[in-house]
Amino acid sequence: MDTVPAAGWQVVQEPSGLTVLLSGVRDGFSDKTLADSLRRELAAQGTVVPRLEVRRVPEVPKGPMGKAPLIKSMRSSVAPIAP
């Protein structure tokens, strides 16, 4: 993710899959290419590849301490991720 030409990014783990938030993306960048690359990398690691969405946002949301975590979990500890 550090090579993505964006001002900021965050991977959000949700009950329904993964959402990648991108802010300040340079013109010409392909969200589909990023999603396809992430799917390939997850599959290469032997994981079940979940639903994956790339979403552009004006700014990556910050937490109470004013920082934006790179990875954020929004799922309960018992809910499985659907493929």
C-alpha positions in Angstrom: 0.0 0.0 0.0 2.9 2.3 0.5 3.5 2.5 -3.2 -0.1 3.7 -3.9 0.1 7.3 -5.2 -2.2 8.8 -2.6 -2.0 11.2 0.3 -3.5 8.7 2.7 -5.0 5.2 2.9 -6.7 2.9 5.4 -7.9 -0.7 5.2 -11.2 -1.2 7.0 -12.2 -4.7 8.0 -16.0 -4.9 8.0 -18.3 -7.8 8.5 -18.9 -8.0 4.8 -15.3 -7.8 3.7 -12.5 -5.2 3.2 -12.8 -1.5 2.2 -9.7 0.4 1.2 -10.1 4.2 1.7 -7.9 6.4 -0.4 -7.5 10.2 -0.2 -5.6 12.5 -2.4 -5.2 10.0 -5.2 -3.2 11.2 -8.3 -5.0 11.4 -11.6 -4.8 8.3 -13.7 -4.7 5.8 -10.8 -6.9 2.8 -11.3 -8.9 1.6 -8.3 -9.6 -1.7 -10.1 -5.9 -2.4 -10.6 -5.3 -1.9 -6.8 -8.3 -4.1 -5.9 -7.1 -6.8 -8.3 -3.5 -6.6 -6.9 -4.8 -6.9 -3.3 -6.9 -9.9 -4.2 -3.9 -11.6 -5.8 -1.7 -10.9 -2.8 -4.3 -12.2 -0.4 -4.8 -15.4 -2.5 -1.0 -15.9 -2.6 -1.0 -15.8 1.2 -3.5 -18.6 1.2 -6.4 -16.6 2.6 -10.0 -16.7 1.5 -10.3 -13.5 -0.5 -13.2 -11.4 0.9 -15.3 -8.8 -0.9 -13.0 -5.9 -1.5 -14.0 -2.4 -2.3 -11.8 0.6 -3.0 -13.4 3.9 -2.1 -12.1 7.4 -2.5 -12.7 9.8 0.3 -11.7 13.5 0.9 -9.8 12.5 4.0 -9.1 9.3 5.8 -11.0 9.3 9.1 -8.9 10.0 12.2 -9.5 8.5 15.6 -10.0 10.3 18.9 -6.2 10.9 19.3 -6.1 12.7 15.9 -4.3 9.8 14.0 -5.6 7.6 11.2 -4.8 4.0 11.8 -3.7 2.2 8.6 -5.8 -0.9 9.4 -9.1 -0.6 11.3 -11.5 -3.4 12.3 -15.2 -2.7 12.3 -16.3 -6.3 12.8 -17.2 -8.2 15.9 -14.8 -10.8 17.2 -17.3 -13.6 16.3 -18.7 -12.5 12.9 -17.1 -14.4 10.0 -16.1 -12.5 6.8 -18.1 -13.6 3.9 -16.2 -14.2 0.6 
